[in-house]
C-alpha cells in the first residue's frame, strides 16, 4: 500500500538532512571532531525516532482505519444501487489507489462487472469468469492467494501479472461475486495487503446487504400501501359510483364534473402508488377524495380548511398518507346533528415538518386510543397503525404518528416527518 508521509515525518527527514550536512561540512574542514560525533549520533537518534514513529503499530492501525473509513464513505454511494457494472467500475477506481495492486476487478458469480488498472484491454466487462481460483473462491467462500502464473492459470507471456488475491463478496451469507487484486510482484502480497483486501471485501458486502435491506423495506412499504388501498377501494368505489349515478338524474352538470374528477383521482392513485409524490400532490388528491364525500353527504354536512406552509409544497411524501386520516374523520367522526369540520395543516415547527389532520367530530373512545397504534383495529376503519408503520418505513425512526382525541370534542392526528433538512424535495419543482 502506498505510504504518504505526514508533516512530522517530513520535518524529521529535513532535520536529518540538515544534521548530516553539518557533519559532512565539519568532516571536510577536518575540525570540530566533537561536533562530528554529536551530529552523527544525532542522525542515528533521529533515524531511529523516525523508524519508530513510522512503524508504530498504533499509528499504522490508525492510518489503516482512517483509509477504510474514507473508502467506506466513498463506496457507499455506489453500493446503494446494488452490484452492477456501473457501481463495480466506480468502486474499482476508488480501491486501486488504496492498495499496492496493479489492477482491481469485481465480478458477480458469472462474469466481470468492473476492471481498472493494467491490462484493462484483456479483461472486458461482461466477459465470463475463466479463472479456476475465482470459481473456488465463490464455491468455498474463501480468500484465494495466488503467487505464480500457474496458480493464476496463465502461461508465460500471456500476462505481466504473477500474483493475485481473490476475496468472495458476501451478502446475507451468500456469495454474490468476488473482489480481485492483481500484482506484478508476488512479494507485494504481504499480511497487511491480504488483511486490507479481506477488509475491503467485507465492507462492500456489508454495504450491499444494507442496500438490499433498504430495498426490501421499500418493497414492504409499497405492499402495505397496496393493502391499504385495497382495504378502502371497494367501499369508496361503490359509494362514489352510486353518488354519480344519482346526480346524473338530478344534476347532470355536477355528475360530469365528478366523473372527470373520479377519473383523475384514480389515475393519480395509480401513478403515485409506487413512489414518493410531492406534498402538494398528496393534498390535492385528498381534496378530490373529500369532494366525492361532500357530493355524497352534502356541502352542509362536511367542510374543509387546508393550508400548506410556503416552502413545504414540494417536499416528497409517500402517496396515500393524508387521505386515510381524512377518511377516518368522515367515516367515524361525523355527528348526526351537526356538520363535520376538517382541517389539514402542514407546517415547519422548530425545523421539524408536521402535518396535522384535525376534526371536531365525536372523537375516539379512550379504550380504543390505548391500543390503536399497536394493533389493527376495525374500530378505526383504515388502521392508523398502517399509516404509522409506512411513515416509519419511508422516513426512518425519527418519524411517527401521534393521536390526540377527546370524546365529544374531536380528533387531531399529527404526522411527524422529521427535520426539514433530511427530507427530499421534488426535483421537478
N, C-alpha and C positions, 0 to 999 in steps of 0.2 A: 504494500500500500504506500502510495506517495507520502513523503514526510514533509510537512510545512513547518518551517522554523518560526517560533514565536519571537516577540521583541526582546525578551530576556535572553534567549539563545543567541540572537544576533548581537546583542550587547556584549555577552561573554566572548563571543568569537572575535569581535573587534578589540576587546581588551587583550586577548591572547596575541593577536597580530601586533598590537602596539608594544606589548612587553617583549615580544620576540624581536621587534625592530630595535628596541633599546639594547637588548642583549647582543645582537649582531653588530650594532654600531660600536658598542664597548669592546667587543672582541677584535674588531678591525683596528681600533686605535691602541690595542694591547694595554689597556689601562682599566682601572677600577674593577679588578677581578672580583672584589666582594659584590659589586653591583651585578656582575655577570652571574654569579652564583645565585643571588637573590632573584634575579629575573628568570633564570632557568627554573628555579624552584616554584616561582610564581606561575610560570607557564604550565608546569606539571599540575599544580594545585587547581588552576583554572580549568585545565583539560579534564581532570578527574571530576571537578564540580559539574562541568558541562555534561559529561557522560552520565553521571548520577542523576542529574536533573532531567536529561532527555529520556532516560530509560527507567525512570521511577515507575513502578507498577501502578501506583495510584494515578499518576499523571497519564500513563498510557491508557488505562481504563476510562479515565475521564474524557480523553480525546476521542476514544472509540465510541463512547456513549453519546458524546456530542455529535459526532458524524452520523450515528444511527438515527438520532432524533431529527436531525436536519433532513436526512433522506426520507424518514417516515413522513414528515410534513409534506415533502415534495411529491412522493409517490402516491399519497392518499388520494389526491385529486384525480389521478388516472385510474386507480384501482376501484374507485366508486362506480365506474362504468362496467366493471367486470373484466374478465380475461379475454381480450380480443386483440386484433392486430394493431389497432391504434394505441391502446393502452400499453401493450407489450413494447412497442417501438419507443414510446416516450420513457418508459421505465428503464429500458436498456441504456438509453442515452444518459440517464441520471446515475445509473450504477457503475458504468465503466470507469469514471474518474475516481470512484470510491475504493477501487481495488488495484492490484498490480497486474491485472489481467490485460491481455491484448485484444480481447473481444468478449462480448457478453451476448447471450441468447436466451430467449424464453420460448418454450414450446407448450402446447397443450398435450394431450395424450397421443396425438396422431401426427401433428405437423408443426413446423416452425412458425411462430407468431411474430417474433421480433428478433432482429440481429443487428448489432452495432459493433464496429471495430474492424480489425484487419481481416482480409479475405471475405469481405462482405459479399462480393460478387459470386462467391461459391456457396453461399448459404441463403438461397432465395426464400423470402417469406412465402409461406403456403406450401413449400415442398415437404414431402413426408419425412418422418424421422427414420434415419438409416443406421444410426449408431446403436450397437447392441448394449452398450453401457447405459444409454438413455432409457432403453426399454427395461433394463434391470432395475434402474432407479425407480421407474414407475411401478413395476411389478412388485418389488420388495420394499418399497417405501424407505429406501436407504440412500445415503450420500455415496457417490462413486468418486474416488480419487484416482485419476489416471496419469501415469508418469512416463509413458512411452507411446510412440506412434502405433505400436502393435496393440496396446490397450485402447488406443483411440480408434482402432480399426482402419487406420490409414497406412498406405505404403510409402516408402521413401520417395520424396519428390512431389507427392500429392498435396502436401500442406507444410507450412512452416511451423505449425503448432506441434509441440511434443508432449504437452500435458493439458489436463482439464479437470475441473471439478463440476460434477453434476449433482444437483440437490433437488429432491422432489418438492413440488408446491402442494401443500396440503390445505384443503378446505373442508371443515367439518369432518376430519379424519379420513377424507377421501382424497386420493391423488388426482389433481386436475391438470398437472403439467410439470415442467421442470425449469429450473434456473441453471444456466450453464456458463462457466467461465473458462476461457481458453488462454493458454500460456505458450510462449516460445522458449521458455526456460523452466525446466521442471523444478529447479531449486526455489523458484518463487512461491511454490505451494508449501508454505510452512504451516505451523499450527495456527498462527494468527489468521492467515489467509483462509484456512478452512473454517475457522470459527466465524469469521466475517461472512463467508458465503452461506453458511448454515443460518446465521442470524438474519441475513437479508431475506433468505427464502422463508423463514418463519414469519418475518414481518409482512411480506407480501401475502402469505397465506392467511394471516390474521385479517389483513385489510380486505381480502376477497371474501372472507367469512362474514365480516361486518357488512360489506356491501350486499351480500346475499340476504342477511338478516333484515337490512333496510328494505330490500325488495320484497321479502316475504311479508314484512309488516305493512308495506304499502298495499300489497295484494289483499291482505286480510282486511284492511280498512275499506278497500273498494268492494270486497264481498259483503262487508257489513252494510255498506251503502245500498247495494243491490237488494239485500234482505230488507232493509228499512223501506226502500221504495216499494218492494213487493207487498209489504205489510199494509200500506195505505192505498195503493193504487186501485184495487177493485172497489173499495168503499167510495173513494173520491170520484173515480171514473163514473160509476153508476149515478151518483148524485148529480154530477155536473151534466151528464147527458140528459137526465130527466129534467133538469132545470132549463136547459136549452130547448128541449122538446116542448116544454110548456110555454116558453116565450115565443116560439115560432107562431103560436096561435094568438097570443095576447100582445106581443111587441116584437114583430119580425126584425126591425132595425137593431134592437139590442141583441136579439138572438144571433144576427150576423156578426156583430162585434164580438160577442162572447165566443162564437165558433172560431173566429180568426185568432183570438187570444188563446183559446184552448189549443189550437194547432201550434202556436208559438211556444206555449208553455211546455208541451211535450217535446218539441224539437230541442228546446234549451235544456230540458231534463236529460235527454239522450246525449247531447253534446257535452254537457258538464258532468256526467256521471262517472267519468274515468279520470278526472284530473281536477286541479285547482281551478277556480274561477275567481274573478275579482269580487270584492265585497259589494260593489255597486250592482253587478250582475245578479248576485245572490239576493240582494234586496229587491230588485225589480221582479225577479222570479217569484219571490214571496208575495209581492203586491198583486201579481197576476193570480196566484192561488187565492188570495183573500178576496179578489174581485169576484171569483166564482161563488165564494161563500156569501158575499153580500147579495149577489143576484139570487141566491137560493133562499136566504133568510129575510132579506130586505135591508135597505140602507138605514132604516130606523132601528135595526137590531145590532148592527156592528159598525163601529167607526175605527179608523186607524190614524195615528200620528206617527211620523217617522222622521228621523234626522241622522245623517251621517256627517260626522265632523269633517271639515275640509282637510284634505290630505290623506284620508283613510279610504277613499273610494277605490283606489287601485291596489290595495293590499290583497294578497291571494288567500282565499279560504276554501275549505273543501265544500263542494256542492252539497246542497240539501242539509245545511247546518242550522239555518234560521227557521225555515218553513215548518219543520216538525214542532217547534216550540209554539208557533202561531196556531198550528192545527190543534195542539193540546189546549190552548186558550179557548179556541172556538168550540172544540168538542166537549170540553169538561168544565169550562168556566162560565158559560152563558147562564144567565138568570131567566126565570120565567117572566118576571115583571119589569125588567129593566134592560136597557141596551148594554152591550159589552164594548168597552173602550180598550183598544190595544195600542201599545206604544213600542216602537222599535228605535233604539238609540245606540249609535256606535260612537265611542269617544276614546280619547287617549288620556289616561289619568296617571300622572307621575311616570310617564314613559311606557305604561302598560296599556295595551289595546283591550278594550272591554266592549262587548255587545250585550245590551240589555233588551229583553222582551218582557214587557210588563202588561198586566191586565187588571181590571177591577172586578173580576168575576167572583165566583163563590169560594175560591181558594181550595187548597189541598188539605184534607184531614191530617191531623198530627200523626196518627198511627201509620199513614202511608209515607209521609215525609221521612220517617226514620229508616226506611229500607229501600226507597225507590231508586237510589243510585248504586245499590249493591245487588239488586236482583231485578229480573224482568217482571214488571208489574202491569197487569192488564188494566188496573185502575187508572193508570196514567196514559192510556192509549198508546201512542208511539213512545216506547220506553225511553225515559231520559237517560238511562244508563247507556243505551246505544249511542246517543249523541255524545255523551261524556267520553266514552271509550274512543270514538272516532276523533274527537278533539285531541285526546292524548296521542292517538296514533299519528296524526298529522303534524302536531306542533311539539310533541315531546312532553316530558314530565312536568314542565312548568305550566302547562295549560290545564285548565279544569273547568267544570261546570258547577255553579253554585245556585241553590234554590232558596228563596225566601218567600214564604206563603203564610197567610193568616186566613182562617176560615171566615167567610163573610166579607173579607176586605180585598182579596185578590192575590195574585202571584207575580213574582219577579224572578226571572231566570237570567243569570249572568254568565256569559261565556268569556272566560279569561284566556286570551290567546297568547299572552306573553309580551315581552319587551318589543316595542315598535322596531328597534334596531335589528331584531332577529327575524322579522317577517319578510317574506318575499313580496315583491311589488310587480304588478302586471307589466311585462316588458313592452307591451304594445300601447301602453297608456301615454 
